[in-house]
Amino acid sequence: MQRVGIVGAGFTGAVIARELAEAGIASVVMDERSHVAGNCHTERDSRTGIMVHRYGPHIFHTDRQHVWDYVNRFGEMVPFILRVKTTYRGHVYSLPVNLHTINQFFGKAMRPDEARAFVESQARSDIEEPRSFEEQALRFIGQPLYEAFFRGYTRKQWGMEPSLLPASILKRLPLRFDYNDNYFNHPHQAIPRDGYSAIVSRIMDHPKIEHRLGCRFEDVDETFSHLFYSGGMDRYYRYALGRLGYRTLDFRPSYHAGDYQGTAIMNHPEEEVPFTRVTEHKHFAPWEASGFAETIVFHETSRACGPDDIPYYPIRLVDETSMLRAYEARAREDAHVTFVGRLGTYEYLDMDATIDRALSAAQAYLSARPA
């Protein structure tokens, strides 16, 4: 019998392959990279021995109990609380914006109710229905905090004015009137002890799963009973309707003695600073951070994604969403392929949502098969 083809050996492809395998269906997982786990790939740095998140930091966080139970089947998840810092005008502040940030920035010692009233006095109450990132920020936190922590960072991250970006981007960032500096609110927050690549490899460790690395789907001469495609929808259709827009990231590594910045992530929102943030990877594994004489850090810079770059963030402005709808219309006529994952659906997805959707896609396929 023909096997199912799965393009992409990240969480999406691995989970779908595993679900099909446990239902007795064989598959081939193909990925053009030399490793599994996609942008979640982790590996030991050859010089320091530190576990590095090669394509930028990933912290697993979820309120989906079934997803949490799923990842714990395949590896030990060590609790980890992300606390992001940001450097602005020679001072370090905590993110997301919380009571400590507010008091430190304005040189005050306000209680929660006082800080809430103070921020409301700064906010633009005349903006009733924010239509852009900028309007959402002004309505949410007011001009001073927006100018300090969000405007410059957003311009560098997205390469455009915040007034052109949708308001939904900022809705991901909380505002707190207590001293809680936990970046996420989810009950489960962790990083796998052995890294994400080890978890993805274990998910695909099944006799009915064959995985081929360094393998471009376009070069595969094999017929599949069905195809799950986690690459870009525009790429699958050979860019017939144009290229969807993305931002990509560059990472400049450097080595230092001891501890470089004392935290995992330091944002740099000032526009005159060319990079957006600095990540120090030993702090993503505090259970082993003291065992390294040297540290590795990455200066991260965002730019427009070219044809040969790795796409990270879908832009999803008017032109891109209209192009996406046209590609989706073509895909609906093709029952042989299911588009899945971050690139296949042209959405920014956290890891828990990625796994959840992969489980659903596999179940939908199994349910639709003839008895």
N, C-alpha and C positions, 0 to 999 in steps of 0.2 A: 504494500500500500504506500501511496505517496505520503511524505511527511509534511508537517506544517513548517513553514519558513518564518523565522522571526528576525527582523533586522534591528540590531542594537543589543548590546550585552550589558546595558545598565539595569537598574532596578525593574523597569518596565518589562524588558525582554526576559529577564531572569525569572520574574514572578509568573509571567504568562507561561513560560516553558515548564516551570515546575508544576503549576496547576494542571496543565495538559498531561504532563508525564504521570502524575498521580492518578489521572483518569485513564491511563493506558495509551495515550497518544504520543507518538514520537515527534521530535522537532529538531530543527537545525537553527542554532542561534549564530548569527553572523555579525561581526563588528570590524570596521576598517582599522580601528586602533589596535595596538599591540597588547592591550590589557582589558579587563572587565571593569564594570562599575561606572563607565561613562565619566561624567564630570564629577562624580562622587569618588573617583579613584584615589586611593591612599597607598603610600609606599614608604618604606624606610629610606631616609636620606642616606646615601652611601658614605658621606663624610662624617655626619654627626650621629647617625642612628636614630634620629628623631622621626616619628611617624608624621609624614607630610601629606596634607590635603592638596594634591597636585594642581587642581583646578579651582582653588579657593576653598575657604572653610565651609564645612557642612556640619550642622548640629541637628541631630534627630529630635524632633519635638512633635507631640501629637496628643489629641484628646480622643482618638479613635482606639478603643481598647483592643479591637480585633487586629488592628494593624500592629499595635505594640506587642501583642501576643505572637504575631507572625514573625516579626524580626527576631524576637527572643528565641525562636526555634532554632535559629541558625548562628547565633553568636551571643557572647556576653555583652550586654549593654550597660556601660558604666555611667551612673548619674553624672550629669555635667550641666552647670548653670552658666549661660553666656552672659557676661557683663561687659558691655561695649563702652569704651571711653572715646572722647573726642577732644582734640586740641584746637583751641580757637584763641587767637591773639595772646599766645603765651600762657594760657591757662588750660587745665584739663578738667573736663566735665563728664558726668555720667549720662549715658543714653540707655533707654529712651528718656525723654524729658520727664523728670520726676521732681519731687519737692526739694531734694538736694540741689539738682540742676538749677531750679528756679531761684532758690535762696542764694546760691553761690553767684549766679550770673548777675542778679540785681543787687547783691550786697545786702541782703535782708535776712531775717530770721523769722519768717512767717510760719504760722500754723497752717494745717491743711485748708481750713475754711477761709483764712485770710489769703492764702496763695490762690485759691480758686477764684475768689472775687477779684484779686489783682490781675490774673491772666484774662479773666473776662473783660476787665476794663481795657486791656491791651488789644483784645480781639476786635475784628471788624464785624460788628453786629448787623451792619447794613447788607452784608452778603448772606442772603437767606438760603439760596440753593447754589453751593459752590460748583462751578463747572470745570475748573482746572485745578491742577496741583497747587498753584499759587493761591487761588481763591480759597481752597480748602485749608491751606496753612494759615492764611491771614484770619480766616474765620475761626480756626481751631486754636491757635497759639499767639496770634498777633505779630506785628511787624518785627520787633527786636529779636525774639527767639527764632523766627523764620529766617531773618537775614543772617543770624549767626550760625545756625546749625543745619539749615536745609537748602537755602537758595544756591550757594556756591557748590555744595556737594551734589545737588541735583543737576546743575548745569554741567558739571564734570562727568557725572555718571551717565547722563542721557544725551549730552551734546546738543542741548536745545534749551530754550527758555522754559521755565516751569509753567508759564502761562499757556503753553501749548500741550502740556501733558495732562492726562485725565486725573480727576480728583481721586479716583480709586487707588492710585499708587500710595498716597499718604494715609489712607484709611488703615493700612497695615501697621502703622506706627502708633503706639498708645501714648497717652498723656496721663501721668499719675500725680496725685496729690498726697503721696506718702513717700517713704524713702526706699521703696522697692525698686531695685535696679536690675532685676531679672528681665532680660530682653524679651522673653516669651512668657505667655500665661498658661501654657499647657501643663497638665499634670505629669506627663512623661517627657523628660528631657535627658538625653544621653548621647554618648559617643561609643561606638563599639571598641572594645579593648584591643582587638586585633585589626581594626580598620574596616572601612566599608568594602574594600575589594575582597577581603576574606569572607564577608557575609554573602556577597553576591556570588562568589565562587561556590560556597556551600549550597546556596539555593539551586545552582545549576548542577550540583553533583548528583546526577541521577542517570541510570543506564539508558533511559529513553531520550536523553538530551545530548546532542552533539553540539559543541560550540567551536567556531572557527574564528580566530583572531587574525588581524591583518588581512581581512577578507572584505572586499567591496561587493555589495549586493549586485551592482551592475556587471560584475565579472563572473557571477555565478551562473553556470549552465545547468540548471536543475528545475524541474517543475514541482511546484508545491500544491498541496490540496487547498491551502489557504495561506495568506501572508499577513502577519502582523508587522506593521512598518512604523518604527519609532524615529525615523529620520524626518527631515522636513518634507511636508506635502509638496512644496514647490519643486524640490529636488526629484521626488518620485516621478513627477510629470515633466521632468527635464526643463523646468522653468518656462514652460510654454506660455504662461500668463504673466511672467515676470518673477523677480526675486522678492520674497518677503524680507522686511527689514529687521535687523538684529543689532544689538550692541555686543561687542566682544571685550575680553579683558586681556591685558598683558601683565605678567608677573616678573618682577626683577628681584632675583634672590641675592642675598648677601649673608655673610657669616660674621659672627661677633663672639667675643669671649663673654662668658657669664650670661647675664640676663640683659636683653636689649631694651625692652619697654615695660616689663613687669605685668603685661596683660596680653590676652590673645589677639584682640582687635583694637586698634586705635584709628578712629576716623580723622580725616583732615579736610574739613569743609571749606577752608579758605581757597579762593580761586587762584591765587598766586602760587599755591602749592600744586605741582603738576599731578600728583597721585591722589587717589581718593581715600585709601586707607593702607595701614601697615599691619600685617598679620605675623605673629610670632608663634610658630606651630607647636613648640613644646608645651605651651600653655593650654592646648587643646587636650592634653593628656597629663593633667596635674599629678596623677598617681605615679608618673615616672619622670616628671620634669626635673627633679633634683639630681638625676643621674647623668647629666650631660655637661661636659666642660665647655662646649661651644653651643651656640644657638644659631638657628637659621630663620631669617625673616624674609618676607616678600612685600615689596612695594607694588601696590596694585593700581593699574591705570585702565580707564575705560575709553573705548574709541568705537568708531563705526566698524561694523563687521564686513570684511571683504570676502570675495568668493572662496579664498583659501583659508579663512580664519574659522575658529570654533565659535559657533553662535551660542550666546549665553542668554540674553534678555530680549524677548520679542518686543518690538516698539509699539505695535498695535495702535497706531494713529489711523486716521480716516483712510488714507491710501492703502495701508496694509490690511486693514480689516475688510475693505471692499474686495481686495485681491484674494484674501483668504476665503471669503464667501464664494467667489467664483471657483476656486479650487475645490471647496467643499461640495459644490454642486456637481462637479465632475466626479468626485469621489463617491457620491451617492449612487452613481450609475455603475460603479465597479464593486460588485458583491464579493469579488475574490480577495480584496484587501481591506484590512481594518487599520486605520491610522490611530496610533496611541502615543502616549508620552508627551513630554514637554515640546519637542519639535513637531511631532505628528499632529498635535492639536493647536500649536502656536500659542501656548500659554506658559506663564511662569508657574511651576508647580513645586511645592515643598515635597520632601521625600515621602512623608506619610500619605499625602494625596496621590502621589505617583503610584505607590504600592496599592492603595485602595482602588484606584481606577484600573490598575492592571488585574487585580483580583476580579473586578466586575467585568472587564473585557473577556477574560478567560471563561468566566461563568456564562456570559452571554453566548459565546461561541459553543460551549458544551451544551447549553440548553437548546440551541438552534439546530444541532446535528440530528439527523434522522435516528430513530431508535434502532 
